[in-house]
Amino acid sequence: MSSLITALGIDRLTAAEQMQLARELLDSLAPEAESPPIPDSQRAELDRRVAAVETKTAKLSTWAEVEARVLARISS
């Protein structure tokens, strides 16, 4: 285990407390972090997908459907 984790006592936190700490650390970076630029092709694809959802023309899947497809792929 990392000496910093031990030195700060993070190893003594519960799993839930560690997750909360991780969220808070990431949130504290957000104002300073610069988002990488999105290429025009990806922005266009995102716009297309948002428009499809908004106009109800997107083919959406439930989690159960996605899970079944993935499990079928990895079991064959």
C-alpha positions as CSV (number, residue, x, y, z in Angstrom):
1,M,0.0,0.0,0.0
2,S,1.2,3.5,-0.7
3,S,3.1,5.2,2.1
4,L,0.9,8.4,1.5
5,I,-2.3,6.4,2.0
6,T,-0.9,4.9,5.2
7,A,0.6,8.2,6.4
8,L,-2.7,10.0,5.9
9,G,-4.7,7.2,7.5
10,I,-6.7,6.6,4.4
11,D,-6.2,2.9,4.8
12,R,-8.2,3.1,8.1
13,L,-11.3,4.5,6.3
14,T,-14.2,2.3,5.4
15,A,-14.8,1.6,1.7
16,A,-17.7,4.1,1.7
17,E,-15.5,6.8,3.3
18,Q,-12.7,6.1,0.8
19,M,-15.2,6.5,-2.1
20,Q,-16.5,9.8,-0.6
21,L,-12.9,11.0,-0.3
22,A,-12.2,10.1,-3.9
23,R,-15.3,12.0,-5.1
24,E,-14.3,15.0,-3.1
25,L,-10.7,14.9,-4.4
26,L,-12.0,14.7,-8.0
27,D,-14.5,17.5,-7.4
28,S,-11.7,19.7,-6.0
29,L,-9.8,19.3,-9.2
30,A,-12.7,20.2,-11.5
31,P,-12.2,24.0,-11.4
32,E,-8.6,23.7,-12.2
33,A,-8.8,20.9,-14.8
34,E,-9.0,21.9,-18.4
35,S,-11.2,19.8,-20.6
36,P,-9.4,18.5,-23.6
37,P,-10.7,19.8,-26.9
38,I,-13.4,17.7,-28.6
39,P,-12.6,17.1,-32.2
40,D,-15.3,18.4,-34.6
41,S,-16.1,14.9,-35.8
42,Q,-16.9,13.8,-32.2
43,R,-18.8,16.9,-31.4
44,A,-20.9,16.3,-34.6
45,E,-21.6,12.7,-33.5
46,L,-22.6,13.9,-30.0
47,D,-24.9,16.5,-31.5
48,R,-26.4,13.8,-33.7
49,R,-27.1,11.5,-30.8
50,V,-28.6,14.2,-28.6
51,A,-30.9,15.2,-31.5
52,A,-31.9,11.6,-32.0
53,V,-32.9,11.3,-28.3
54,E,-34.7,14.6,-28.3
55,T,-36.7,13.7,-31.4
56,K,-37.3,10.1,-30.1
57,T,-35.7,8.6,-33.2
58,A,-32.9,7.0,-31.2
59,K,-32.9,3.2,-30.7
60,L,-32.4,3.0,-26.9
61,S,-31.8,-0.2,-24.9
62,T,-32.5,-1.0,-21.3
63,W,-29.7,-2.2,-19.1
64,A,-31.1,-5.7,-19.2
65,E,-30.9,-5.7,-23.0
66,V,-27.4,-4.4,-23.0
67,E,-26.3,-6.9,-20.4
68,A,-27.8,-9.8,-22.3
69,R,-26.0,-8.8,-25.5
70,V,-22.7,-8.5,-23.7
71,L,-23.1,-11.8,-21.9
72,A,-24.1,-13.5,-25.2
73,R,-20.9,-12.1,-26.9
74,I,-18.5,-13.2,-24.1
75,S,-20.1,-16.7,-23.7
76,S,-19.8,-17.6,-27.4
